[in-house]
Amino acid sequence: MSKLISGLAKLFVLLAVLGALVYAAVLYWDKIMELLCKVKSALSEKRFCCCDEESEDYAD
């Protein structure tokens, strides 16, 4: 009987943690997407940085 109660308690805790993570993701979705856009733009700028420098050499 104690194994059943222990298993149910672990299941309840797991569901509570998953619910809290989903709630936080929904609550902060705009901030998460803004951060991802900033990271994506920073990575794209770093990746094409060398090409921009070459084009400046031929600007004359």
Secondary structure, 3 states (H helix, E strand, C coil): CHHHHHHHHHHHHHHHHHHHHHHHHHHCHHHHHHHHHHHHHHHHHHHCHHHHHHHHHCCC
